[in-house]
Amino acid sequence: MLQYKVKIGLIPMRRNTNNRPPRTFLTWTSAEERGHRFVNYIEENFTDDHVEFVDANGLGHNDLIYDDESALQVVERFRQEGVDAVIIINCNFGNEEAAADIAKALGKPVCLWAPLDDEYYEDGMRPTDSQCGLFGVSRQMQRMGIPFSHIPCCRVESDEFKEALDRFVRVTCMVKNFTGLRVGQIGTRPAPFFSVIWNEGEILQKFGVKIVPINMAIVEDRFLRTKKEKTQEIAEFVKVFQENYEMDALTPDYLERMACLVVTYRDLFEEFKLDVISAECWTATPIMFDGLAPCAVYGILNDLGYIISCESDMHCAMTMVLLNAASLGEKKPFLGEFTVRHPSNPNAELLWHCGPFPLSVKDPSCKARLVNQREWFKVKDGQYTVARMDQENGNYMMLAGVCRTTQGPQTHGTYLWAEFDNLQAWEDRLIEGPYIHHFVEIEGDYTKELKEFCKYFPNLSMDYSIFS
């Protein structure tokens, strides 16, 4: 299952120089005072349910890392603690050799930060050159092929630092969940959907993503077992449907089967240790389960934290994981495809699907309906990230942007009318490929996080074509 808490190592560093008297250039005392202050401030102000920090206290000289030996010490501690990322803090000039060695040894996302140099003496001396040293550290990272993030040179108390640290935490969560990702492949793609073809071996080789195939015979077996053995849980999910939706005359006859499928899929996640599922939907499921449609089932599961992409779209499943992790699990991704243009707004598009959206994204002003087992409702107003990763000839790219909800005609299924800055640029890019019309949406703007994430996976590049 996906995890939304990360552990970040804090590495205050100084230059490996001779000890110099106070109030001179690149002093140990100034670096140590700053290092303790920055680490304490970060731990006290940014530790929460999603992030914890590991410090270097007791290592190096007065808790600062400055040479090969102290670099080995901090690598050992961070490995034992299982950190997911590190932040290197240049408390004066830093140490480019040690910084790069630490980052290379750990192989985790690394963020560089030079605190603002803001102390100057009357005689013209200054105790720190934190930004200056950062240029040397970053160049060493580049030479050693180490991807890194960067917090602008600023004060630790500033909003700029807070926003940049928050972004790095989110990117760390994305990398953590994408690394070693286990995707359940349930069934095969719909026969006419050549557009969702994907390459299992390539995904494993390029990203380390493991596909776990689960054929429909296994789903049928688990479904029949669940129907016999978990009647109480099935009854509870029947109530979930009854209490949250208005229904047409057809749906009530399917409620028990819908609830049984919810429990079945939930248990498949646990049994096969899956992080996300790419599932078939409107082909085999209705045949095997006497007309059962899984659309609303997927929506219920999404709200429970079990993410499923429909129509066997593997690349959408992977994108859903990234956006979910970017929100630290606080927002729910959903698959709304580019469907039709707005009848009067040239920059608005219907992002629609037949009924698999999580109920939590529903506009509170409209009712949630089940029409022949499929959800019908409009998405709540706001700003949404729209993204998809896809590939052509082994070149994987991420296309992402933002939209704002706008008014449009009422329609069936689950949907939002999305207004873009330049819808024609999106249409042109989708037509030219390698993308298809399936895209993932999530409330909020996570385009910067997606861009930063791509740094850590060199086989995935950010596509800027819609902004040119």
Solvent accessible surface area in square Angstrom, and as a share of the most:
residue,aa,sasa,rsa
1,M,84,0.38
2,L,16,0.08
3,Q,106,0.47
4,Y,60,0.23
5,K,91,0.39
6,V,1,0.01
7,K,44,0.19
8,I,0,0.00
9,G,0,0.00
10,L,0,0.00
11,I,0,0.00
12,P,4,0.03
13,M,0,0.00
14,R,0,0.00
15,R,80,0.29
16,N,86,0.44
17,T,26,0.15
18,N,124,0.64
19,N,96,0.49
20,R,81,0.29
21,P,89,0.56
22,P,92,0.58
23,R,145,0.53
24,T,42,0.24
25,F,65,0.27
26,L,12,0.06
27,T,1,0.01
28,W,46,0.16
29,T,72,0.42
30,S,17,0.11
31,A,0,0.00
32,E,18,0.08
33,E,92,0.41
34,R,12,0.04
35,G,0,0.00
36,H,70,0.31
37,R,104,0.38
38,F,7,0.03
39,V,7,0.04
40,N,74,0.38
41,Y,60,0.23
42,I,0,0.00
43,E,46,0.21
44,E,140,0.63
45,N,78,0.40
46,F,33,0.14
47,T,73,0.43
48,D,80,0.42
49,D,123,0.64
50,H,36,0.16
51,V,6,0.03
52,E,63,0.28
53,F,22,0.09
54,V,17,0.10
55,D,28,0.14
56,A,1,0.01
57,N,70,0.36
58,G,69,0.66
59,L,24,0.12
60,G,33,0.32
61,H,69,0.31
62,N,81,0.42
63,D,30,0.16
64,L,0,0.00
65,I,0,0.00
66,Y,47,0.18
67,D,33,0.17
68,D,96,0.50
69,E,101,0.45
70,S,2,0.01
71,A,5,0.04
72,L,121,0.60
73,Q,62,0.28
74,V,0,0.00
75,V,10,0.05
76,E,103,0.46
77,R,66,0.24
78,F,1,0.00
79,R,150,0.55
80,Q,142,0.63
81,E,78,0.35
82,G,45,0.44
83,V,4,0.02
84,D,20,0.10
85,A,0,0.00
86,V,1,0.00
87,I,0,0.00
88,I,0,0.00
89,I,0,0.00
90,N,0,0.00
91,C,0,0.00
92,N,1,0.00
93,F,33,0.14
94,G,0,0.00
95,N,11,0.05
96,E,48,0.22
97,E,91,0.41
98,A,1,0.01
99,A,0,0.00
100,A,0,0.00
101,D,64,0.33
102,I,0,0.00
103,A,2,0.02
104,K,112,0.48
105,A,44,0.34
106,L,22,0.11
107,G,65,0.63
108,K,86,0.36
109,P,6,0.04
110,V,0,0.00
111,C,1,0.00
112,L,1,0.01
113,W,0,0.00
114,A,0,0.00
115,P,2,0.01
116,L,61,0.30
117,D,29,0.15
118,D,71,0.37
119,E,80,0.36
120,Y,145,0.55
121,Y,25,0.09
122,E,181,0.81
123,D,107,0.55
124,G,56,0.54
125,M,73,0.32
126,R,90,0.33
127,P,0,0.00
128,T,3,0.02
129,D,18,0.09
130,S,0,0.00
131,Q,82,0.37
132,C,67,0.40
133,G,0,0.00
134,L,11,0.06
135,F,127,0.53
136,G,19,0.19
137,V,1,0.00
138,S,20,0.13
139,R,112,0.41
140,Q,43,0.19
141,M,0,0.00
142,Q,92,0.41
143,R,164,0.60
144,M,58,0.26
145,G,59,0.57
146,I,14,0.07
147,P,55,0.35
148,F,39,0.16
149,S,5,0.03
150,H,98,0.44
151,I,1,0.01
152,P,48,0.30
153,C,37,0.22
154,C,8,0.05
155,R,123,0.45
156,V,2,0.01
157,E,93,0.42
158,S,36,0.23
159,D,105,0.54
160,E,82,0.37
161,F,0,0.00
162,K,118,0.50
163,E,108,0.48
164,A,10,0.08
165,L,3,0.01
166,D,58,0.30
167,R,70,0.26
168,F,5,0.02
169,V,9,0.05
170,R,41,0.15
171,V,0,0.00
172,T,0,0.00
173,C,0,0.00
174,M,0,0.00
175,V,16,0.09
176,K,59,0.25
177,N,12,0.06
178,F,0,0.00
179,T,85,0.49
180,G,48,0.46
181,L,0,0.00
182,R,68,0.25
183,V,0,0.00
184,G,0,0.00
185,Q,42,0.19
186,I,1,0.00
187,G,10,0.09
188,T,101,0.59
189,R,72,0.26
190,P,1,0.01
191,A,81,0.63
192,P,91,0.57
193,F,47,0.20
194,F,138,0.58
195,S,55,0.36
196,V,2,0.01
197,I,91,0.46
198,W,47,0.16
199,N,67,0.34
200,E,84,0.38
201,G,38,0.37
202,E,33,0.15
203,I,0,0.00
204,L,93,0.46
205,Q,155,0.69
206,K,59,0.25
207,F,10,0.04
208,G,36,0.34
209,V,0,0.00
210,K,110,0.47
211,I,10,0.05
212,V,18,0.10
213,P,95,0.60
214,I,2,0.01
215,N,88,0.45
216,M,25,0.11
217,A,67,0.52
218,I,49,0.25
219,V,1,0.00
220,E,65,0.29
221,D,57,0.30
222,R,49,0.18
223,F,7,0.03
224,L,91,0.45
225,R,120,0.44
226,T,9,0.05
227,K,92,0.39
228,K,168,0.71
229,E,123,0.55
230,K,63,0.27
231,T,90,0.52
232,Q,122,0.54
233,E,51,0.23
234,I,6,0.03
235,A,44,0.34
236,E,87,0.39
237,F,24,0.10
238,V,26,0.15
239,K,116,0.49
240,V,48,0.28
241,F,0,0.00
242,Q,100,0.44
243,E,135,0.60
244,N,66,0.34
245,Y,14,0.05
246,E,86,0.39
247,M,57,0.25
248,D,40,0.21
249,A,98,0.76
250,L,103,0.51
251,T,0,0.00
252,P,65,0.41
253,D,109,0.57
254,Y,44,0.17
255,L,9,0.05
256,E,97,0.43
257,R,52,0.19
258,M,0,0.00
259,A,0,0.00
260,C,1,0.01
261,L,1,0.00
262,V,0,0.00
263,V,0,0.00
264,T,0,0.00
265,Y,3,0.01
266,R,50,0.18
267,D,36,0.18
268,L,1,0.01
269,F,0,0.00
270,E,94,0.42
271,E,84,0.38
272,F,44,0.18
273,K,144,0.61
274,L,0,0.00
275,D,19,0.10
276,V,0,0.00
277,I,0,0.00
278,S,2,0.01
279,A,0,0.00
280,E,2,0.01
281,C,4,0.02
282,W,108,0.38
283,T,41,0.24
284,A,26,0.20
285,T,3,0.02
286,P,33,0.21
287,I,146,0.74
288,M,54,0.24
289,F,12,0.05
290,D,110,0.57
291,G,32,0.31
292,L,0,0.00
293,A,2,0.01
294,P,2,0.01
295,C,9,0.05
296,A,0,0.00
297,V,0,0.00
298,Y,3,0.01
299,G,0,0.00
300,I,12,0.06
301,L,0,0.00
302,N,4,0.02
303,D,46,0.24
304,L,85,0.42
305,G,19,0.18
306,Y,28,0.11
307,I,3,0.02
308,I,10,0.05
309,S,1,0.01
310,C,6,0.04
311,E,16,0.07
312,S,8,0.05
313,D,1,0.00
314,M,0,0.00
315,H,3,0.01
316,C,0,0.00
317,A,0,0.00
318,M,0,0.00
319,T,0,0.00
320,M,3,0.01
321,V,0,0.00
322,L,0,0.00
323,L,0,0.00
324,N,2,0.01
325,A,0,0.00
326,A,0,0.00
327,S,1,0.00
328,L,10,0.05
329,G,19,0.18
330,E,109,0.49
331,K,72,0.30
332,K,43,0.18
333,P,0,0.00
334,F,2,0.01
335,L,5,0.03
336,G,0,0.00
337,E,17,0.08
338,F,20,0.08
339,T,57,0.33
340,V,76,0.44
341,R,92,0.34
342,H,25,0.11
343,P,101,0.63
344,S,94,0.61
345,N,34,0.17
346,P,101,0.63
347,N,49,0.25
348,A,0,0.00
349,E,13,0.06
350,L,10,0.05
351,L,0,0.00
352,W,43,0.15
353,H,3,0.01
354,C,34,0.20
355,G,0,0.00
356,P,13,0.08
357,F,1,0.00
358,P,0,0.00
359,L,34,0.17
360,S,61,0.39
361,V,9,0.05
362,K,41,0.18
363,D,11,0.06
364,P,115,0.73
365,S,98,0.63
366,C,36,0.21
367,K,135,0.57
368,A,7,0.05
369,R,93,0.34
370,L,0,0.00
371,V,31,0.18
372,N,55,0.28
373,Q,2,0.01
374,R,68,0.25
375,E,0,0.00
376,W,72,0.25
377,F,7,0.03
378,K,54,0.23
379,V,1,0.01
380,K,57,0.24
381,D,87,0.45
382,G,29,0.28
383,Q,75,0.33
384,Y,1,0.00
385,T,0,0.00
386,V,0,0.00
387,A,0,0.00
388,R,0,0.00
389,M,0,0.00
390,D,9,0.05
391,Q,38,0.17
392,E,95,0.43
393,N,135,0.69
394,G,13,0.13
395,N,95,0.49
396,Y,4,0.01
397,M,41,0.18
398,M,0,0.00
399,L,0,0.00
400,A,0,0.00
401,G,2,0.02
402,V,38,0.22
403,C,0,0.00
404,R,90,0.33
405,T,26,0.15
406,T,37,0.21
407,Q,131,0.58
408,G,31,0.30
409,P,64,0.40
410,Q,156,0.69
411,T,40,0.23
412,H,90,0.40
413,G,0,0.00
414,T,0,0.00
415,Y,11,0.04
416,L,1,0.01
417,W,12,0.04
418,A,0,0.00
419,E,51,0.23
420,F,3,0.01
421,D,115,0.59
422,N,77,0.40
423,L,2,0.01
424,Q,83,0.37
425,A,21,0.16
426,W,11,0.04
427,E,68,0.30
428,D,61,0.32
429,R,42,0.15
430,L,24,0.12
431,I,140,0.71
432,E,129,0.58
433,G,16,0.15
434,P,19,0.12
435,Y,7,0.03
436,I,27,0.14
437,H,72,0.32
438,H,1,0.00
439,F,0,0.00
440,V,0,0.00
441,E,0,0.00
442,I,0,0.00
443,E,44,0.20
444,G,22,0.21
445,D,70,0.36
446,Y,22,0.08
447,T,27,0.16
448,K,123,0.52
449,E,14,0.06
450,L,0,0.00
451,K,99,0.42
452,E,27,0.12
453,F,0,0.00
454,C,11,0.07
455,K,90,0.38
456,Y,25,0.09
457,F,22,0.09
458,P,124,0.78
459,N,60,0.31
460,L,4,0.02
461,S,57,0.37
462,M,28,0.12
463,D,9,0.05
464,Y,114,0.43
465,S,46,0.30
466,I,14,0.07
467,F,126,0.53
468,S,134,0.87
